[in-house]
Amino acid sequence: MATPQVQTVNTTADKAKLGVAIVLVIASLVAYYALSKQGPLFQWLGLLALLALAAVVFLVSESGKALVAFGQDAVREVKKVVWPARKEAIQMTAYVFGFVLIMALFLWLTDKTLEWLFYDLILGWRK
């Protein structure tokens, strides 16, 4: 079994980019509350503009590039999936509902049987 590789931020420039992105996220929250006297339009514009800038800074870092590559790989893998036909999906759903119904009935009968056994026969407590 292969040892999982942990990817860390190595370069100083990449650490700086991530730091700037974090500072921009915090600045967006501060701007939102600082612009409360200007009205909700300016609050939201300041918040969204700074968050967008933080996202851009993050996406140009190595971690951001790795996240984008992971997303592209995930989309590529989802495109390879063979989805079931409608008839097949309905049949499988019916099987699941049937199984759940049978299990619910089994558990209810087991519960009532144990309740009758313990409370009525062994302890003699009548309801």
N, C-alpha and C positions, 0 to 999 in steps of 0.2 A: 504494500500500500504506500503510495507516494505521500510525502509530507506536504501539507498544503502550504503554499507560498503566501506569505503576508506581504502585501505591497505597502510600503511606507513612502512618505514624502521625503525625497532625498536632497534636492537642490535648495539652496537658499532662495533663489528666485521663485520657486514653486511654493515654498513656505510663505514668502511675502505675498504672493497672489492669494493664497488661502486666507492669510491674515487680513488683507485688504477686503476680501469678500465678506468676512465676518464683521469687520468694522462697518462696511456699507449696510449690512443687514441691521446692525444696531443703530446706525445713523438713520435708517429708514423709519425705525420705530420712534426714535427721538424726534425726527422731522414731523411725523404724524401728530404727535402730541404738541409739538412746538407751534405747528401751524393751525391749532384749533381756533384761534381768533380770526383767521383768514377765511374760514368756512370749510365745509366738508369737501368741496371740489379740490381745493388746494391741498388739503390733508391727504386725500387719496392720490392725487397726482404726485405729490412728494414721495409718498410711500411706494407707489408702484414704480416710479422712475428710479429710485434708489435700489429697489429690489431687482429691477431689470438690470441695472448696472452691476449689482453684486452677482447676478446669474451669469452675465457675460464674462466678468473677471474669473469666476469659478470655472466656466467652460473652457477658457483658454489655458487653465492650469493642467498639469498632468492628470490629476484626479478627475477633473471634468472631462478630459479627453477619454479617460478610461471608462467613465460613466456613459458617455455617448457610444463608445465602442460596444459596451455591454448591452446597451439598448438596441443597437443595430443587430447584434448577434441574437438577441432574444426575438426580435421581429423576424429575422431570417429563420429561426427554428420554428416559430409559430406557423410560418408559411408552409413548412414541411409536414405539418400535422394533417392527417387524413380524418376529416370530420365525418361522423356517422350520417347516414341518410335520415330523412325525416321519419320514415317508418321504423327504422332501427332505433332512433332516439325515443320514439313513443313507446316501443316495446320495452326498452330498458327502463324507462320511467315507470311503466306499469309494473314491471317486476319489482322495482324498489318499493313502490307503494304497497304492493301485495305482501312483500316480505315484512314491511313495517307494520302492516295491519295484523299479520299472523303473530309477530313478536309481541305486539301490544296485547293481543288477546291472550297469548301464552302467559305473559307477565301478570296480567290482571287475574287470570285463573289461578296462577301460583300464589299470588298475594291473598286472594280470597280463601284459598284452601289452607294456607298457613294461618290466616286469621281465625278461621273456624277451628283448626286443630289446636292452636294455643289458647285462644280465649274461651271457646265453648267446651272443648273436651278436657284439656289439661287443667286450666285454671278455674273453669266453671263460672266465668263471668258472662252473664247474659246481658244483652243490650236492651 
